[in-house]
Amino acid sequence: MTTARPPLIELAGVNKHFGELHVLQDIDLVVGRGEVVVVIGPSGSGKSTLCRAINRLETVESGRISIDGRPMPQEGRALAALRAEVGMVFQSFNLFAHRTVLDNVTLAQTKVRRRSRADAERRGLDLLDRVGLAALADRYPAQLSGGQQQRVAIARALAMDPKALLFDEPTSALDPETITEVLDVMRGLARDGMTMVVVTHEMGFARASADRVVFMADGRIVEDRPPEEFFAAPRSARARDFLAKILQH
């Protein structure tokens, strides 16, 4: 499925192997500017590998990946610069344990974006307020709940003013009561027009906030459709079987 919006993320003929395992098989995907694409599928389908390949945390053997019309660089400063345009929020929060919440949100701003400490702190506090954590700016990650740490991670990604955000199972490591606070922040970003690729098992988020649902199985994109169509009448047996299992819980 193509998007009517100007393309921001483009993958064409992308292949990736882990040894004998062909984890991404001829992946073609276009994500338009301001679009929210939710990637779902059974474990081992290639979802997280696809997400990580978009900003080259995983290398690919063949195919083309471009961001805003520019091919993804192989390495070096050009790759670091382009990664700053595509923020990543991981399943594990990856915060610096020995730095405060505010330091975690300002560090990359000063190192990569070359902002002054004062400007970075102002931006950081604004974003911590946006995710509901401005009052905890001086705390350390260990003093926060998992949901609070993930919201800090989202604020840190936003602080780089990215063109797009990638979410790799952002709620799967959280307690059930803290999942909602993270999803609320993500819903707000979707409403504000942030381009997002979200790998998740949260079907409620997919139904309510996605422009498109991409269903993967065995390293391939099996379906790529608007959520109301996909959930009402999946076309493939694989998708029907997956939904039957996951929607029972």
N, C-alpha and C positions, 0 to 999 in steps of 0.2 A: 504494500500500500504506500502510495506517495502522499505528501502533504501539500496543501495549497499554499502554505506559508513559505516565505523565503527560507531555504535550507540553512541550518546552522551546523549540524552534525551529519556527516555522510560516511557510510561504510559501503564499499562495493567489492564483492567477491572476496570477502575476508575469510581466511582459513587459519586455524591454530591447532597444533597437535601437542599433547603431553605424551611423549613416547609413541606407543601404538594407538593411543586414544585420540580420535579426531573430534576435538571438543567444540570447534566452530567450523561449520561446513558451508562455504559459499554464502556468507552472510551479506545480504543487501538491506540497508536500513537508512532512511532519511528522517531526521528529526528537525522539524521546522522551528524557526525562532518563536519563542513564547509557548511552545508546545510541551505538554506533559505526556510522556510515553512511559507506561508501566509495563515492565517485563516480568512475566510469570511463567511457571512451568515446574515440573518435578525436579527433585534433587538430581544433580548431575547433567542437567539439560544444557548447560553452557551459559546460564544467565549471568553469573558473577564474572566469568571470564570475558563475556561480551562487554560488560560494564567497565572492567579494568583495562580492556584493550583500547577503549575510546581515548583515554589519556596516557596510553602506553605504559601502564603498570604491568601489563602483559604484552610481550612482543607477538607479532603475528608473522606467519611464514609467507603469506601472499595476500594480495588484495590492497585496497586503498582506504585510508581513513583520513578525512579532512575536517577541519574545524573552521567555520566561517570562510570557506573557500581556500584555506591553506592546508597543504598536506602535513600530516603529523611528522615532525622532525624525528630523526633517529636517536639523537642524543645531544648532550651539551646544553649550552645556554639557550639555544632556540627551543629545545624541548621544555626546559624549565619555564621559559616565558610563555609558551603555549599552554602548559599545565596550569599556569596562573589564571588562564582564561576559562578553565574547566575545573570547577571545584569538586572535591570528592568527599563524601561522608561514608565512613566505613561501618561495618557491623560492630567492631571494637572501636572505641572512641579515639584512641591514639593521641590522647592529650599528654602533655609533659607534666609528669607527676610532681616535679620539684618547682613548678612555676604556678603562679596564681591563675585564676580564671582570666583576669584581664590580660596578663602576660601571654597566655596561650592565644588570645585573640589578636594581640598586637605584634607578636614576634615576626610573623611572615610579612606583615605590612611594612615593617622597617627594613627587613632583609631583602625582600623581593621587590616590593613596590617603592622602596626608598623613601617612605614617608618619614617625617619627623616623629619623634616619640610623642609629642603633644598631639599632633594630628591623628596618629594611630590610636592613641588612647581615646580621643573624642569619638572617632569612628567605632572603636571597640565598645565603648559604653553605650552608644546609640544602638548598636546591634544586640548587645546583651539586654538592653531594655526591650527591644523588639521580640526577643525570645523569652522574656519574662524573668531575667536573671540579673538585672543591674544591681540588685541589692547584695548579690553574692560575688561581686567582682574581685574581692580580696581573699576569697577562700581558695583552697587547693582542691584538685580533682577528687582526692580521697574523701573529702568532706561533703561530696555531692552524691545524690542518687544517680543511678544509671541514666534515667531520663534527663536529669539535669546535665549530666556530662555530655549526652548526645546533643542537647540543645546548644551547649557551648561549642561543640564540634561544628554544628551548623552555622553558628555565628562566626566562627573562625573561617569557614569556607566563604561566607558572604563578605567578610572583611576584605577579601581580595577583589571585590567587584567583578565576579566572574560573569561570563556570557552564558554559562550553563552550569548546572549542578548535577552530579552523578551520585546516586544513593545506592549503596550495595547492602541490602538487607538491614536498613538502619534501625529496625525495631526488634530484630530477632534475638538480641541479647538482653532485652529489657524485661522487667517484671510487668505483668499485665496492667497493673494500675498506672504505670508510667508510660505505656505505649501511647495513650491518647494525647498526652501533652506534646509528644514529639510529632505525632500525626497532625495535630492542630497547627503547629508551626509550618509543617510542609503544605498543608492546605492553604494557609495564608500566602505562602510563596507562589503556589499555583495560581491563586486569585490575582496576585500582583503581576503575573505574566512572566515569571522566571522559567526559562527553558530547563526541563528536568527529565532525566532518565532514571527511573526508580525500579530497582529489583526488589520485589517484596512478595510476601504471602498475605498481605493485608488486602483482602478482596474488597472491603468497604471503601478503602482509599481508592482502589482502582476504579470502582463503580462511580464514585462521586467526583473524583478530581482528575482522572485521566482523560486526555483527548483521544488516545489510542491505547489499546492493550495489545502487546506483542506476546504471543504464546510460543514458547520454545520447548522442543523435545529432541533428545539425541543430537544436540549440536546444530539443529536447524530451526529457522523460524517457520512455524507451521501455520500460524494465523497472525494477522496484523489488521485489527478492525476497531471501530469505535466500541466503547465498553457496553453500550446498551445493546448492540448487535451481538457482540461476543457472548455476553452472559445469557442473553435470551435464547440464542440458537447457535452454539458453536458448530462449526462445519465439520471438524475432524473428530474421529473416534478418540484420538489421544486427548483432545481438549475436553470432550464430554466426560471421559473417564476421570480426568484430573479434577474437573469441577465437581463431579459427583462425590469424590472423596473429600475434597477440601471444604466444600460447603456444608458437609455434615457436621463439622466441628465448630 
